[in-house]
Amino acid sequence: MIPHAFDYERATSVRAAVNALAKDGETTILAGGHSLIPILRFRLARPGKLLDISGLEALRHIDVRPRKTSIGAAVTYREVLDHAELGERFPILTETVRRIADLQVRNLATVGGGLAHADPASDLPAVMLALGASFTLRAKGRKRTVAATDFFQGAFTTAKREDELLTHIVLPSLPRRAGSAYVAVEQQASGYALAGAAAVVTRSRKTVKTAIVALTGVSDHAFLADVSKIVGTHADDAALQAATAELTAGRAVNGDIHASSEYRAHLAGVVARRALAAAYARAG
């Protein structure tokens, strides 16, 4: 049961969608609905209107090019998994999406919807940070691009304004000799990450050249962690321990009935080490 009454509009084009968003601040976007519908049920949101963008083919593209890849915001998780070229170019993306929720959710839930929802324990924000993604936001009369590092701002909070529509995500191509991996420890009932780490590593022969780690589930939003101490090493156990010893320093770490803040901080190191080790093994 959804207790709150609202108006409903089905957008016929991206322009129509942004025009509708410009009219008032009580319009909420509906794509796959797997983030929004539960919120409506629990009365955590009371929109005046639902704007349905699920039928907009302009937001359903996957365009893989040599230097960058564009993914439409209304692309479903299933479409990500079924796109062979995307999986070849960004194996971490398909590796992560494959573990999200269940078959029914992956068939309907959208990439853009999950990212705009910005659940602190969702998987994809960390992957987008590690890949250096950017987000294209469109409003009536303007368009802007926001880097992933600036997009996620807090629990269920992003840089997207009320009159803006997330239209697509842009991923720069991974560098040569790069390996990537996503590792998470999940809460058993929900499948959300108690702590998750996305890692991208490049190496020169056996030496780590660059390393990026982004964490999710640990704080109020996904964030990049400093693992620079692993650069110049062979990613042995000692180097991994040293690089991940203080990942949450200066961060407010979440604590709840599922995991204390101390345990989450510990898990952050565990998943980061595992992700770095896997990414290192895949590089080259």
C-alpha atoms as one frame of an Amber mdcrd trajectory, in Angstrom:
protein
   0.000   0.000   0.000   1.220   3.512  -0.877  -0.572   5.859   1.544   0.184
   9.234  -0.030  -1.716  10.484  -3.094   0.269  12.016  -5.941  -0.082  13.051
  -9.561   1.556  10.968 -12.266   3.111  12.066 -15.561   4.873   9.933 -18.132
   7.609  11.904 -19.891   7.622  11.704 -23.676  11.106  13.177 -24.152  14.090
  14.418 -22.176  13.036  17.989 -22.932   9.528  17.307 -21.631  11.030  15.759
 -18.497  13.229  18.748 -17.663  10.373  21.125 -18.414   8.188  19.227 -15.951
  10.932  19.355 -13.310  11.231  23.117 -13.809   7.566  23.733 -12.985   7.710
  22.911  -9.281   9.942  21.408  -6.624   7.588  18.609  -5.620   8.222  16.360
  -8.621  10.080  13.092  -8.031  11.609  11.050 -10.830  10.532   7.442 -11.310
  12.707   5.136 -13.409  12.918   1.524 -12.258  11.287   2.359  -8.930  13.237
  -0.088  -6.786  14.675   2.681  -4.637  11.660   4.974  -4.718   8.718   2.624
  -4.125   9.911   1.374  -0.705  10.404   4.986   0.402   6.866   5.831  -0.647
   5.525   2.820   1.211   7.211   3.836   4.440   6.025   7.455   4.008   9.599
   8.725   3.900   8.784  10.711   0.748   5.604  12.622  -0.097   6.017  13.866
  -3.692   3.345  15.966  -5.324   4.004  14.270  -8.656   5.841  11.229  -9.986
   7.560  11.855 -13.316   8.047   8.526 -15.093  11.126   8.494 -17.358  11.300
   4.727 -17.833  10.127   4.958 -21.446  12.757   7.450 -22.637  14.949   5.611
 -25.141  17.359   8.578 -25.155  18.388   7.525 -21.639  18.836   3.830 -22.511
  22.059   3.929 -24.546  25.424   2.289 -23.911  28.043   3.914 -26.143  31.529
   2.391 -25.851  34.261   4.427 -27.530  38.077   4.257 -27.418  38.555   7.105
 -24.921  35.288   7.169 -23.027  32.057   5.287 -22.518  28.603   6.775 -21.990
  25.873   4.915 -20.101  22.346   6.302 -20.141  20.815   6.875 -16.730  17.818
   4.637 -17.506  19.942   1.645 -18.531  18.999  -1.323 -16.376  21.430  -3.540
 -14.502  20.432  -6.387 -16.827  21.384  -4.324 -19.866  24.788  -3.667 -18.301
  25.323  -7.391 -17.754  24.201  -8.259 -21.289  26.542  -5.757 -22.964  29.655
  -7.786 -23.826  31.814  -4.851 -24.956  31.060  -2.893 -21.787  31.995  -5.910
 -19.672  35.235  -6.339 -21.580  36.147  -2.662 -21.169  35.065  -2.373 -17.513
  35.020  -5.826 -15.899  34.639  -4.259 -12.448  31.290  -2.835 -13.519  29.758
  -6.155 -14.499  31.434  -7.883 -11.544  29.669  -5.438  -9.216  26.289  -5.310
 -10.944  26.086  -9.106 -10.988  25.966  -9.151  -7.178  23.325  -6.428  -6.773
  19.985  -7.594  -5.376  18.282 -10.394  -7.318  17.207 -11.250 -10.852  13.918
  -9.364 -10.713  15.537  -6.169  -9.430  18.367  -6.304 -11.958  15.850  -6.630
 -14.775  14.119  -3.338 -13.910  16.312  -1.206 -11.639  18.367   1.470 -13.402
  21.981   2.524 -13.056  21.120   6.217 -12.814  18.339   5.624 -10.312  20.621
   3.753  -7.943  23.356   6.372  -8.211  20.973   9.294  -7.700  19.473   7.520
  -4.679  22.976   7.468  -3.119  22.343   4.852  -0.451  25.421   4.861   1.830
  25.678   1.063   1.514  25.081   0.664  -2.235  27.828  -0.794  -4.399  28.017
   1.304  -7.562  29.027   4.682  -6.043  32.389   3.235  -4.999  32.918   1.770
  -8.463  32.127   5.120 -10.104  34.616   6.865  -7.848  37.340   4.322  -8.596
  36.723   4.608 -12.344  36.805   8.424 -12.322  33.245   8.727 -13.616  31.390
  11.961 -14.279  27.645  12.628 -14.290  25.761  14.747 -16.804  22.854  16.696
 -15.306  20.328  18.535 -17.429  17.784  21.180 -16.433  15.685  23.607 -18.431
  18.111  25.875 -20.257  21.323  24.389 -18.861  23.496  21.298 -18.676  26.444
  20.585 -16.421  28.895  17.795 -15.644  29.745  16.777 -12.083  32.671  14.517
 -11.184  31.856  11.493  -9.050  34.096  12.928  -6.339  31.715  15.893  -6.048
  28.458  14.085  -6.766  28.093  11.999  -3.594  27.701  14.386  -0.679  26.038
  12.457   2.149  23.483   9.811   3.011  20.919   9.849   0.174  22.314  13.242
  -0.845  23.963  14.202  -4.123  24.894  17.317  -6.062  21.828  16.892  -8.284
  19.399  19.772  -7.869  15.630  19.391  -7.711  15.124  20.685 -11.253  17.857
  18.502 -12.765  17.691  15.154 -14.517  20.638  12.767 -14.514  20.900  11.862
 -18.202  24.070   9.776 -18.456  27.286   8.659 -16.838  30.652   8.993 -18.587
  33.539   6.625 -17.830  37.045   7.399 -19.088  38.829   4.362 -20.474  41.040
   2.484 -18.052  44.781   2.955 -18.567  46.906   0.223 -20.103  47.968  -2.579
 -17.789  45.146  -1.781 -15.375  43.356  -4.313 -13.224  40.193  -3.747 -11.236
  38.123  -5.497  -8.591  35.199  -4.972  -6.239  34.987  -6.809  -2.905  32.316
  -6.421  -0.240  31.192  -7.978   3.012  27.398  -7.902   2.906  24.674  -7.756
   5.504  23.079 -11.161   5.107  19.394 -10.199   4.974  19.565  -7.127   2.745
  22.647  -7.814   0.629  23.839  -4.245   1.170  27.524  -3.711   1.940  28.675
  -3.484   5.528  31.888  -2.452   3.803  32.816  -2.564   0.136  35.925  -1.567
  -1.783  36.458  -0.856  -5.474  40.093  -0.903  -6.577  41.906  -0.006  -9.793
  45.622  -0.806 -10.018  48.154  -0.276 -12.792  51.594  -1.752 -12.690  54.922
  -1.744 -14.471  55.967  -5.366 -14.624  55.494  -6.460 -10.996  55.621  -2.990
  -9.446  52.480  -1.032  -8.583  52.452   2.159 -10.633  49.105   3.634  -9.503
  46.407   2.499  -7.090  42.904   3.799  -6.381  40.485   2.523  -3.742  36.965
   3.757  -3.059  34.945   2.578  -0.065  31.202   2.222   0.448  29.061   1.151
   3.398  31.574   2.622   5.815  30.564   6.283   6.122  27.562   8.387   5.124
  28.630   8.223   1.472  31.177   6.489  -0.728  34.636   8.066  -0.719  38.156
   7.680  -2.089  40.699   6.381   0.421  44.426   7.052   0.415  46.356   3.892
  -0.506  49.390   5.660  -1.954  51.771   3.657   0.247  51.297   0.658  -2.010
  52.765   2.487  -5.024  56.262   1.237  -5.803  55.731  -2.111  -4.086  54.897
  -5.589  -5.349  51.604  -5.568  -3.416  52.854  -8.161  -0.949  51.048  -8.711
   2.352  53.174  -6.212   4.247  52.641  -3.525   1.607  48.893  -4.147   1.586
  48.732  -3.916   5.370  50.714  -0.669   5.411  48.624   0.907   2.646  45.297
   0.117   4.312  46.151   0.696   7.961  44.405   4.082   8.241  41.736   4.104
   5.549  39.061   5.649   7.764  41.241   8.199   9.559  39.317  11.445   9.930
  36.056   9.820   8.812  32.894   9.316  10.837  32.367   5.561  10.512  28.824
   4.178  10.574  27.698   2.048  13.501  24.324   0.296  13.759  22.644  -2.956
  14.789  24.456  -4.791  12.007  28.016  -3.664  12.737  29.718  -1.342  15.180
  31.828   1.524  13.866  34.973  -0.288  15.057  34.020  -3.432  13.163  33.196
  -1.487  10.007  36.560   0.266  10.173  38.193  -3.149  10.460  36.164  -4.478
   7.506  37.178  -1.469   5.406  40.786  -2.618   5.653  39.869  -6.222   4.902
  37.888  -5.491   1.728  40.401  -2.895   0.538  43.284  -5.374   0.851  41.323
  -8.056  -0.976  40.273  -5.681  -3.745  43.794  -4.320  -4.197  45.274  -7.822
  -4.303  42.716  -8.948  -6.908  43.177  -5.798  -9.021  46.980  -6.224  -8.871
  46.687  -9.845 -10.011  44.495  -8.791 -12.950  46.758  -5.934 -14.067  49.387
  -6.353 -16.687
